[in-house]
Amino acid sequence: MKQKELVIGNLVAKIPLIQGGMGVGVSLSGLAGAVAREGGIGIISTAQIGYREPDYETDPVAANLRAVGTEIRKAKELAEGGIVGVNIMVATRYYEKYVEAACRAGADLIISGAGLPVELPFLVQDYDVKIAPIVSSVKSASVILKMWERKYNRVPDLVVIEGPKAGGHLGFKPEEVLSFTEEEYKKEILKIMELVQEYAKKHNKDIPVVAAGGISNAQKVREMMELGLSGVQVASRFVTTYECDASQEFKDAYLKAGKDDIGIVKSPVGMPGRAIQNQFLEDVKNGCKPITKCYQCIKGCTTKDIPYCITKALVNSVRGNVEEGLVFCGANVWEQNKMQSVREVIEDLFG
Ligand SMILES: Cc1cc2nc3c(=O)[nH]c(=O)nc-3n(C[C@H](O)[C@H](O)[C@H](O)COP(=O)(O)O)c2cc1C
């Protein structure tokens, strides 16, 4: 099958693939650089990106902001001219500082979800960087398109639609996550594409739309492309690669997971999330995990009102202490049963 390129303004990816940003520490320069080198778009997650920095325990925000720069620069070196972007969650505390750090370091693209990135056009106005909101419904797409048009007279450079089968935090009510059928969600995708097309026409600009969530094999890629999408965003498939930045224990948790091990969890971020059921989630069910320290990760989080610290849980798992951590995953990771290289995953998906 001959693939179309994914064109986002002057950025041209040979393969219509965005590797989804994965925090904490799952998609850093190693993974993003490798995907970009192979012709896709590599995305670094900025969520607690500095967790390996020596001053992280004493000044996590400074460590994170510095690491945004170092990871982007390293990924660009690995990418050999390929496209490298970042995923910055809107819910991030000091969101605007992370956006600035990414722009200064020369990120090609900023993708923002976990909230609607209302101020993003203003924050990037002095930089040559492409911007993309993540939406999960026509309703959220309509809100952000309308707001950007009214406040800034601009449209996104790209729209990412994240469906209910995605990993990490989900932009749905908990009861919606499992009730959407694939056919129903395809209809939602078509409606979002139609709406984006209206704005694209009005502003005389191409706005590519990509879909994410549970796109785990070539058949699913084909189905998505047949809807008329410009590309796909894939995350979980890249966790079980040699290049992925997570520990081998984190990758092994994916390799071992069966269909029944994947569940929906409540997160302190206030959205449902998908993760592998493990001892940590059992312990949370049986009572709160005492929080001894705040890492300044999420806006509005008050340590006294939450069942556990999400930063601690995600850092534990990415470091390899998976039974005391939260292992986010997409709905189809039970299909993954071998380690591969990034190139092999891309060949599996696109032939
Ligand atoms: C381990 C993990 C961490 C993730 N972290 C983030 C994140 O920090 N920000 C974000 O917007 N999406 C995050 N996601 C969502 C992915 O970027 C992606 O859109 C989604 O997982 C796609 O579905 P798939 O994993 O089935 O391919 C995460 C997903 C996983 C599996």
The ligand as a Gaussian input file, in Angstrom:
#p B3LYP/6-31G(d) Opt

LIG

0 1
 C        1.881000       5.128000      28.911000
 C        1.057000       6.208000      28.272000
 C        1.227000       7.516000      28.674000
 C        0.503000       8.540000      28.048000
 N        0.737000       9.837000      28.420000
 C        0.112000      10.846000      27.781000
 C        0.424000      12.196000      28.101000
 O        1.284000      12.494000      28.938000
 N       -0.285000      13.177000      27.467000
 C       -1.233000      12.880000      26.513000
 O       -1.854000      13.801000      25.961000
 N       -1.509000      11.604000      26.177000
 C       -0.857000      10.600000      26.771000
 N       -1.114000       9.294000      26.404000
 C       -2.020000       9.038000      25.254000
 C       -1.232000       8.783000      23.954000
 O       -0.528000       9.914000      23.558000
 C       -2.108000       8.325000      22.766000
 O       -2.900000       9.318000      22.233000
 C       -2.981000       7.119000      23.039000
 O       -2.459000       6.252000      23.977000
 C       -3.218000       6.387000      21.731000
 O       -3.756000       5.122000      21.913000
 P       -2.853000       3.792000      21.827000
 O       -1.951000       3.835000      22.999000
 O       -3.849000       2.705000      21.878000
 O       -2.096000       3.828000      20.526000
 C       -0.427000       8.247000      27.028000
 C       -0.612000       6.913000      26.644000
 C        0.121000       5.904000      27.243000
 C       -0.080000       4.489000      26.779000

